[in-house]
Amino acid sequence: MRQQHLQAYLQLIQQLLTCPSGEEWILLRQHENLVNPELVYIMEQVASQFMNDGQIQQAKFLHNLAGQLHHILAQASQSP
């Protein structure tokens, strides 16, 4: 993964963590070019780091959102 992509994913994750509740999907639609399995992977990595750092709420939020995105992406890849 290129450093440029990693930086874009991390910026999006930071925006997701700080956006008003309920606006996460709006933000994801605005950055749909970044919504892919790599984003899900990075979200899980960041969530694990938050968990290790004792930031449980942020970890749970990212883990749950990553799970939802994974489900959506899996369904989209199975559609004809």
All heavy atoms as an XYZ file, in Angstrom:
650
protein
N       0.860     -1.184      0.000
C       0.000      0.000      0.000
C       0.900      1.239      0.000
O       1.845      1.324      0.754
C      -0.878     -0.021      1.241
C      -1.783      1.167      1.344
S      -2.792      1.213      2.841
C      -3.097     -0.480      3.203
N       0.576      2.136     -0.850
C       1.375      3.353     -0.931
C       1.097      4.247      0.267
O       0.006      4.263      0.821
C       1.061      4.096     -2.226
C       1.529      3.318     -3.441
C       1.550      4.119     -4.715
N       0.732      5.316     -4.717
C      -0.114      5.635     -5.671
N      -0.285      4.843     -6.681
N      -0.800      6.763     -5.616
N       2.115      4.996      0.651
C       2.018      5.910      1.790
C       0.883      6.913      1.593
O       0.175      7.251      2.537
C       3.356      6.646      1.970
C       3.399      7.554      3.167
C       3.352      6.807      4.484
O       3.700      5.652      4.567
N       2.903      7.488      5.520
N       0.693      7.347      0.364
C      -0.360      8.310      0.051
C      -1.749      7.733      0.375
O      -2.588      8.416      0.957
C      -0.264      8.665     -1.428
C      -1.052      9.865     -1.861
C      -0.759     10.190     -3.319
O      -0.366      9.317     -4.094
N      -0.951     11.428     -3.689
N      -1.963      6.470     -0.010
C      -3.239      5.822      0.289
C      -3.415      5.643      1.787
O      -4.503      5.887      2.314
C      -3.347      4.465     -0.408
C      -3.628      4.569     -1.858
N      -2.995      3.789     -2.786
C      -4.485      5.359     -2.543
C      -3.448      4.093     -3.985
N      -4.343      5.054     -3.867
N      -2.375      5.205      2.464
C      -2.440      5.013      3.902
C      -2.824      6.312      4.599
O      -3.692      6.328      5.479
C      -1.115      4.489      4.439
C      -1.035      4.287      5.951
C      -2.087      3.299      6.430
C       0.354      3.836      6.347
N      -2.214      7.397      4.188
C      -2.522      8.699      4.785
C      -3.981      9.081      4.548
O      -4.645      9.596      5.453
C      -1.584      9.773      4.199
C      -1.436     10.989      5.042
C      -0.862     10.692      6.430
O      -0.185      9.708      6.650
N      -1.161     11.545      7.363
N      -4.489      8.825      3.364
C      -5.889      9.145      3.050
C      -6.831      8.295      3.913
O      -7.834      8.800      4.426
C      -6.166      8.913      1.571
N      -6.511      7.011      4.084
C      -7.340      6.149      4.935
C      -7.332      6.648      6.379
O      -8.379      6.716      7.026
C      -6.842      4.704      4.903
C      -7.041      4.000      3.589
C      -6.019      3.258      3.017
C      -8.254      4.039      2.908
C      -6.184      2.588      1.814
C      -8.436      3.381      1.706
C      -7.385      2.662      1.164
O      -7.572      2.005     -0.031
N      -6.155      6.987      6.875
C      -6.055      7.448      8.264
C      -6.796      8.769      8.472
O      -7.425      8.970      9.511
C      -4.586      7.573      8.676
C      -3.828      6.247      8.778
C      -2.350      6.500      9.038
C      -4.435      5.342      9.845
N      -6.739      9.641      7.492
C      -7.488     10.903      7.595
C      -8.992     10.648      7.609
O      -9.725     11.269      8.388
C      -7.116     11.839      6.443
C      -5.756     12.466      6.588
C      -5.364     13.296      5.373
O      -6.018     13.271      4.337
N      -4.268     14.033      5.506
N      -9.455      9.736      6.774
C     -10.874      9.402      6.751
C     -11.302      8.789      8.087
O     -12.347      9.132      8.632
C     -11.191      8.449      5.596
C     -12.640      7.967      5.491
C     -13.623      9.138      5.436
C     -12.800      7.059      4.280
N     -10.486      7.906      8.624
C     -10.795      7.296      9.922
C     -10.887      8.371     11.002
O     -11.806      8.356     11.830
C      -9.751      6.213     10.273
C      -9.922      5.012      9.336
C      -9.862      5.802     11.741
C      -8.788      4.013      9.386
N      -9.967      9.315     10.998
C     -10.009     10.407     11.976
C     -11.296     11.220     11.815
O     -11.927     11.596     12.803
C      -8.774     11.310     11.827
C      -8.714     12.418     12.844
C      -8.663     11.906     14.278
O      -8.006     10.921     14.572
N      -9.385     12.558     15.167
N     -11.685     11.482     10.578
C     -12.931     12.219     10.340
C     -14.137     11.431     10.827
O     -15.076     12.004     11.391
C     -13.076     12.541      8.850
C     -12.097     13.576      8.354
C     -12.175     13.770      6.837
O     -12.676     12.917      6.114
N     -11.679     14.899      6.376
N     -14.117     10.117     10.632
C     -15.217      9.278     11.099
C     -15.327      9.306     12.625
O     -16.419      9.291     13.178
C     -15.031      7.833     10.619
C     -15.252      7.604      9.128
C     -14.713      6.237      8.716
C     -16.731      7.721      8.789
N     -14.184      9.354     13.284
C     -14.174      9.369     14.747
C     -14.675     10.693     15.317
O     -15.157     10.729     16.449
C     -12.762      9.086     15.267
C     -12.265      7.651     15.099
C     -10.777      7.574     15.319
C     -13.014      6.715     16.042
N     -14.561     11.760     14.548
C     -14.909     13.084     15.076
C     -16.185     13.672     14.476
O     -16.638     14.711     14.944
C     -13.751     14.077     14.849
O     -13.456     14.154     13.457
C     -12.504     13.649     15.619
N     -16.764     13.014     13.486
C     -17.972     13.570     12.878
C     -19.166     13.362     13.816
O     -19.146     12.466     14.663
C     -18.234     12.964     11.502
S     -18.908     11.298     11.484
N     -20.193     14.187     13.668
C     -21.392     14.013     14.497
C     -22.006     12.629     14.291
O     -21.992     12.089     13.182
C     -22.339     15.108     13.990
C     -21.452     16.119     13.355
C     -20.291     15.349     12.786
N     -22.531     12.074     15.363
C     -23.153     10.753     15.306
C     -24.257     10.730     14.257
O     -25.073     11.639     14.169
C     -23.727     10.406     16.678
O     -24.293      9.121     16.649
N     -24.240      9.691     13.440
C     -25.240      9.546     12.399
C     -24.790     10.064     11.050
O     -25.439      9.808     10.039
N     -23.683     10.782     11.012
C     -23.208     11.341      9.736
C     -22.064     10.533      9.126
O     -21.496     10.929      8.109
C     -22.787     12.793      9.924
C     -23.966     13.692     10.256
C     -23.617     15.166     10.274
O     -22.527     15.540      9.797
O     -24.448     15.940     10.769
N     -21.760      9.381      9.730
C     -20.653      8.562      9.237
C     -20.884      8.106      7.800
O     -19.963      8.137      6.980
C     -20.466      7.324     10.133
C     -20.090      7.645     11.548
C     -21.274      7.918     12.467
O     -22.440      7.837     12.017
O     -21.033      8.212     13.646
N     -22.125      7.700      7.492
C     -22.406      7.182      6.152
C     -22.366      8.288      5.107
O     -21.993      8.046      3.958
C     -23.734      6.424      6.137
C     -23.634      5.208      7.017
C     -24.148      5.058      8.275
C     -22.907      4.014      6.728
N     -23.791      3.834      8.774
C     -23.039      3.160      7.846
C     -22.169      3.571      5.638
C     -22.457      1.904      7.903
C     -21.589      2.312      5.689
C     -21.728      1.498      6.816
N     -22.729      9.489      5.498
C     -22.612     10.634      4.590
C     -21.140     10.844      4.255
O     -20.771     11.020      3.090
C     -23.222     11.905      5.223
C     -24.729     11.734      5.404
C     -22.901     13.138      4.380
C     -25.369     12.802      6.261
N     -20.304     10.808      5.278
C     -18.864     10.994      5.088
C     -18.287      9.881      4.211
O     -17.480     10.150      3.311
C     -18.175     11.023      6.457
C     -16.715     11.391      6.502
C     -16.473     12.781      5.926
C     -16.212     11.334      7.939
N     -18.720      8.668      4.431
C     -18.226      7.559      3.614
C     -18.658      7.698      2.158
O     -17.884      7.391      1.251
C     -18.702      6.228      4.193
C     -18.006      5.820      5.490
C     -18.735      4.660      6.150
C     -16.547      5.476      5.234
N     -19.885      8.170      1.940
C     -20.337      8.392      0.561
C     -19.517      9.482     -0.116
O     -19.249      9.415     -1.314
C     -21.818      8.740      0.529
C     -22.693      7.514      0.490
C     -24.142      7.844      0.212
N     -24.955      7.114      1.175
C     -25.594      7.646      2.201
N     -25.584      8.936      2.413
N     -26.282      6.899      3.028
N     -19.125     10.489      0.653
C     -18.317     11.578      0.090
C     -16.907     11.106     -0.267
O     -16.227     11.747     -1.056
C     -18.228     12.732      1.091
C     -19.531     13.461      1.300
C     -19.472     14.462      2.440
O     -18.569     14.450      3.259
N     -20.468     15.339      2.487
N     -16.482     10.009      0.328
C     -15.141      9.464      0.081
C     -15.236      8.022     -0.425
O     -14.422      7.177     -0.073
C     -14.314      9.513      1.372
C     -14.032     10.890      1.851
N     -14.941     11.622      2.562
C     -12.950     11.675      1.702
C     -14.437     12.808      2.842
N     -13.221     12.864      2.327
N     -16.229      7.752     -1.253
C     -16.462      6.369     -1.664
C     -15.288      5.771     -2.436
O     -15.144      4.558     -2.490
C     -17.765      6.211     -2.432
C     -17.828      6.896     -3.754
C     -19.201      6.717     -4.405
O     -20.221      6.850     -3.710
O     -19.213      6.449     -5.610
N     -14.423      6.609     -2.987
C     -13.228      6.090     -3.660
C     -12.278      5.404     -2.677
O     -11.421      4.617     -3.085
C     -12.496      7.205     -4.406
C     -12.009      8.304     -3.490
O     -12.741      8.756     -2.596
N     -10.790      8.760     -3.698
N     -12.431      5.701     -1.377
C     -11.586      5.077     -0.349
C     -12.268      3.897      0.334
O     -11.641      3.211      1.144
C     -11.205      6.107      0.723
C     -10.344      7.280      0.267
C     -10.170      8.277      1.400
C      -9.001      6.793     -0.247
N     -13.538      3.670      0.041
C     -14.285      2.599      0.704
C     -14.016      1.299     -0.047
O     -14.578      1.046     -1.116
C     -15.793      2.921      0.768
C     -16.554      1.772      1.422
C     -16.023      4.215      1.536
N     -13.139      0.497      0.520
C     -12.722     -0.764     -0.084
C     -12.154     -1.667      1.015
O     -12.063     -1.253      2.170
C     -11.697     -0.499     -1.202
C     -10.495      0.282     -0.705
O      -9.984      0.027      0.373
N     -10.032      1.239     -1.496
N     -11.787     -2.899      0.673
C     -11.257     -3.804      1.699
C     -10.020     -3.269      2.426
O      -9.816     -3.583      3.598
C     -10.931     -5.079      0.914
C     -11.906     -5.060     -0.220
C     -12.016     -3.597     -0.598
N      -9.209     -2.479      1.751
C      -8.035     -1.892      2.417
C      -8.459     -0.972      3.557
O      -7.846     -0.989      4.629
C      -7.171     -1.115      1.429
C      -6.356     -1.980      0.519
C      -5.487     -1.163     -0.427
O      -5.928     -0.082     -0.862
O      -4.378     -1.632     -0.708
N      -9.495     -0.173      3.343
C      -9.994      0.703      4.406
C     -10.457     -0.132      5.591
O     -10.139      0.182      6.741
C     -11.138      1.592      3.912
C     -11.827      2.437      4.991
C     -10.855      3.429      5.622
C     -13.043      3.153      4.424
N     -11.202     -1.201      5.329
C     -11.685     -2.073      6.402
C     -10.496     -2.624      7.192
O     -10.500     -2.626      8.432
C     -12.563     -3.210      5.843
C     -12.930     -4.207      6.925
C     -13.817     -2.633      5.185
N      -9.471     -3.066      6.481
C      -8.269     -3.606      7.135
C      -7.599     -2.551      8.026
O      -7.256     -2.832      9.182
C      -7.293     -4.114      6.062
C      -5.980     -4.573      6.639
C      -5.868     -5.811      7.252
C      -4.853     -3.756      6.566
C      -4.666     -6.236      7.792
C      -3.647     -4.172      7.101
C      -3.554     -5.406      7.715
O      -2.363     -5.816      8.250
N      -7.432     -1.347      7.498
C      -6.793     -0.277      8.268
C      -7.657      0.091      9.476
O      -7.137      0.317     10.580
C      -6.526      0.970      7.391
C      -5.584      0.635      6.240
C      -5.982      2.124      8.225
C      -4.204      0.197      6.656
N      -8.981      0.123      9.295
C      -9.883      0.423     10.412
C      -9.714     -0.610     11.522
O      -9.676     -0.253     12.714
C     -11.334      0.467      9.949
C     -11.663      1.673      9.093
S     -13.328      1.607      8.396
C     -14.283      2.079      9.822
N      -9.607     -1.872     11.161
C      -9.412     -2.926     12.164
C      -8.064     -2.768     12.868
O      -7.966     -2.980     14.082
C      -9.525     -4.309     11.522
C     -10.915     -4.675     11.097
C     -11.872     -4.955     12.256
O     -11.474     -4.870     13.434
O     -13.040     -5.262     11.971
N      -7.038     -2.392     12.117
C      -5.723     -2.181     12.725
C      -5.754     -1.023     13.720
O      -5.200     -1.112     14.820
C      -4.663     -1.927     11.643
C      -4.435     -3.090     10.712
C      -3.970     -4.325     11.439
O      -3.030     -4.265     12.215
N      -4.631     -5.442     11.212
N      -6.399      0.064     13.329
C      -6.511      1.227     14.211
C      -7.354      0.875     15.434
O      -7.022      1.252     16.565
C      -7.084      2.454     13.461
C      -7.379      3.601     14.403
C      -6.114      2.898     12.359
N      -8.430      0.119     15.226
C      -9.277     -0.311     16.350
C      -8.471     -1.156     17.331
O      -8.594     -0.979     18.555
C     -10.488     -1.093     15.833
N      -7.634     -2.047     16.835
C      -6.782     -2.866     17.706
C      -5.824     -1.995     18.502
O      -5.604     -2.233     19.693
C      -5.993     -3.885     16.883
O      -6.851     -4.830     16.311
N      -5.268     -0.991     17.855
C      -4.353     -0.091     18.553
C      -5.098      0.690     19.636
O      -4.591      0.860     20.744
C      -3.688      0.874     17.567
C      -2.614      1.735     18.196
C      -1.479      0.912     18.773
O      -0.942      0.033     18.100
N      -1.127      1.172     20.009
N      -6.298      1.167     19.317
C      -7.109      1.852     20.327
C      -7.381      0.933     21.519
O      -7.305      1.359     22.669
C      -8.438      2.335     19.741
C      -8.360      3.620     18.979
C      -9.179      3.829     17.875
C      -7.511      4.650     19.365
C      -9.140      5.021     17.172
C      -7.462      5.844     18.658
C      -8.273      6.027     17.563
N      -7.714     -0.323     21.240
C      -7.994     -1.282     22.313
C      -6.756     -1.454     23.190
O      -6.858     -1.438     24.417
C      -8.427     -2.609     21.713
C      -8.973     -3.588     22.719
S     -10.501     -3.052     23.510
C     -11.684     -3.482     22.265
N      -5.597     -1.591     22.560
C      -4.346     -1.728     23.311
C      -4.047     -0.496     24.155
O      -3.442     -0.599     25.216
C      -3.168     -1.995     22.364
C      -3.232     -3.375     21.747
O      -3.870     -4.276     22.269
N      -2.576     -3.532     20.613
N      -4.471      0.664     23.659
C      -4.237      1.919     24.377
C      -5.323      2.222     25.404
O      -5.296      3.264     26.048
C      -4.146      3.090     23.383
C      -2.920      3.005     22.491
O      -1.995      2.231     22.809
O      -2.901      3.704     21.455
N      -6.324      1.338     25.516
C      -7.389      1.539     26.485
C      -8.496      2.466     26.018
O      -9.349      2.868     26.800
N      -8.516      2.796     24.743
C      -9.557      3.656     24.182
C     -10.669      2.753     23.638
O     -10.844      2.602     22.433
C      -8.971      4.560     23.108
C      -7.944      5.540     23.659
C      -7.303      6.357     22.567
O      -6.637      5.794     21.697
N      -7.504      7.665     22.607
N     -11.427      2.196     24.571
C     -12.398      1.154     24.251
C     -13.523      1.666     23.352
O     -13.923      0.986     22.404
C     -12.989      0.557     25.549
C     -11.872      0.104     26.501
C     -13.948     -0.576     25.239
C     -10.916     -0.895     25.944
N     -14.054      2.849     23.646
C     -15.182      3.378     22.853
C     -14.795      3.553     21.386
O     -15.538      3.170     20.489
C     -15.675      4.710     23.426
C     -16.421      4.570     24.735
C     -17.663      3.722     24.594
O     -17.671      2.554     24.959
N     -18.712      4.299     24.053
N     -13.629      4.171     21.142
C     -13.179      4.366     19.772
C     -12.934      3.022     19.085
O     -13.245      2.846     17.913
C     -11.905      5.219     19.712
C     -12.110      6.646     20.113
C     -11.839      6.876     21.598
O     -12.009      5.991     22.429
N     -11.439      8.084     21.932
N     -12.365      2.072     19.835
C     -12.086      0.749     19.275
C     -13.387      0.056     18.867
O     -13.484     -0.496     17.767
C     -11.321     -0.101     20.288
N     -14.384      0.079     19.746
C     -15.666     -0.556     19.436
C     -16.341      0.113     18.245
O     -16.892     -0.562     17.374
C     -16.594     -0.497     20.649
C     -16.222     -1.454     21.744
C     -17.215     -1.351     22.889
C     -16.886     -2.300     24.003
N     -17.850     -2.202     25.116
N     -16.313      1.439     18.224
C     -16.924      2.177     17.116
C     -16.304      1.757     15.787
O     -17.020      1.421     14.834
C     -16.755      3.684     17.345
C     -17.144      4.510     16.149
C     -18.472      4.771     15.874
C     -16.172      5.010     15.287
C     -18.830      5.525     14.765
C     -16.516      5.768     14.175
C     -17.848      6.019     13.912
N     -14.973      1.789     15.719
C     -14.304      1.441     14.457
C     -14.518     -0.019     14.097
O     -14.732     -0.351     12.921
C     -12.804      1.733     14.552
C     -12.373      3.159     14.307
C     -10.853      3.262     14.380
C     -12.864      3.679     12.980
N     -14.461     -0.890     15.077
C     -14.653     -2.314     14.816
C     -16.053     -2.566     14.254
O     -16.209     -3.302     13.274
C     -14.426     -3.122     16.091
C     -14.653     -4.581     15.914
N     -13.808     -5.385     15.172
C     -15.646     -5.387     16.349
C     -14.283     -6.615     15.163
N     -15.393     -6.644     15.870
N     -17.059     -1.959     14.852
C     -18.430     -2.135     14.376
C     -18.619     -1.563     12.974
O     -19.242     -2.186     12.114
C     -19.426     -1.503     15.347
C     -19.540     -2.264     16.644
O     -19.262     -3.456     16.698
N     -19.941     -1.577     17.694
N     -18.086     -0.379     12.743
C     -18.208      0.242     11.419
C     -17.460     -0.575     10.364
O     -17.957     -0.786      9.257
C     -17.704      1.689     11.462
C     -17.955      2.532     10.230
C     -19.435      2.586      9.871
C     -17.419      3.946     10.443
N     -16.284     -1.060     10.715
C     -15.515     -1.899      9.783
C     -16.294     -3.170      9.442
O     -16.308     -3.605      8.290
C     -14.155     -2.245     10.381
N     -16.955     -3.746     10.443
C     -17.763     -4.938     10.203
C     -18.911     -4.661      9.247
O     -19.204     -5.461      8.353
N     -19.569     -3.524      9.436
C     -20.664     -3.153      8.536
C     -20.153     -2.938      7.116
O     -20.781     -3.391      6.141
C     -21.353     -1.890      9.048
C     -22.126     -2.096     10.333
C     -22.686     -0.795     10.873
O     -23.026      0.107     10.112
N     -22.776     -0.696     12.182
N     -19.034     -2.244      6.993
C     -18.457     -2.010      5.657
C     -18.042     -3.322      5.003
O     -18.255     -3.516      3.804
C     -17.257     -1.067      5.752
C     -17.567      0.398      5.970
C     -16.279      1.182      6.172
C     -18.355      0.970      4.803
N     -17.448     -4.209      5.777
C     -17.036     -5.502      5.246
C     -18.245     -6.252      4.685
O     -18.185     -6.816      3.579
C     -16.349     -6.334      6.333
C     -16.030     -7.724      5.891
N     -15.010     -8.008      5.006
C     -16.606     -8.912      6.187
C     -14.975     -9.306      4.783
N     -15.938     -9.886      5.497
N     -19.329     -6.246      5.432
C     -20.563     -6.911      4.998
C     -21.082     -6.300      3.695
O     -21.440     -7.014      2.760
C     -21.609     -6.813      6.105
C     -22.900     -7.484      5.780
N     -23.022     -8.867      5.716
C     -24.115     -6.998      5.481
C     -24.256     -9.179      5.398
N     -24.958     -8.060      5.257
N     -21.110     -4.981      3.625
C     -21.591     -4.286      2.422
C     -20.688     -4.593      1.225
O     -21.178     -4.883      0.129
C     -21.678     -2.762      2.676
C     -22.828     -2.473      3.653
C     -21.856     -1.991      1.372
C     -22.822     -1.069      4.207
N     -19.391     -4.542      1.435
C     -18.451     -4.812      0.344
C     -18.544     -6.258     -0.113
O     -18.451     -6.547     -1.316
C     -17.026     -4.467      0.771
C     -16.735     -2.984      0.971
C     -15.363     -2.790      1.622
C     -16.825     -2.227     -0.348
N     -18.746     -7.192      0.815
C     -18.868     -8.601      0.452
C     -20.123     -8.830     -0.383
O     -20.098     -9.553     -1.377
C     -18.889     -9.472      1.708
N     -21.222     -8.188      0.019
C     -22.458     -8.314     -0.752
C     -22.300     -7.717     -2.138
O     -22.772     -8.278     -3.121
C     -23.617     -7.634     -0.034
C     -24.176     -8.420      1.116
C     -25.386     -7.763      1.717
O     -25.512     -6.542      1.718
N     -26.286     -8.559      2.248
N     -21.641     -6.581     -2.224
C     -21.452     -5.911     -3.525
C     -20.588     -6.750     -4.451
O     -20.832     -6.794     -5.660
C     -20.833     -4.542     -3.322
N     -19.602     -7.445     -3.906
C     -18.723     -8.241     -4.759
C     -19.407     -9.523     -5.246
O     -18.994    -10.107     -6.238
C     -17.429     -8.580     -4.022
O     -17.680     -9.517     -2.984
N     -20.470     -9.937     -4.543
C     -21.201    -11.142     -4.953
C     -22.337    -10.840     -5.915
O     -22.883    -11.746     -6.509
C     -21.753    -11.847     -3.715
C     -20.674    -12.415     -2.834
C     -21.229    -12.992     -1.532
O     -22.424    -12.975     -1.299
N     -20.333    -13.488     -0.705
N     -22.682     -9.580     -6.066
C     -23.768     -9.203     -6.985
C     -23.311     -9.387     -8.413
O     -22.177     -9.068     -8.760
C     -24.167     -7.760     -6.758
O     -24.697     -7.582     -5.469
N     -24.211     -9.882     -9.282
C     -23.840    -10.080    -10.697
C     -23.657     -8.777    -11.429
O     -24.089     -7.757    -11.102
C     -25.002    -10.855    -11.284
C     -26.092    -10.845    -10.281
C     -25.535    -10.340     -8.997
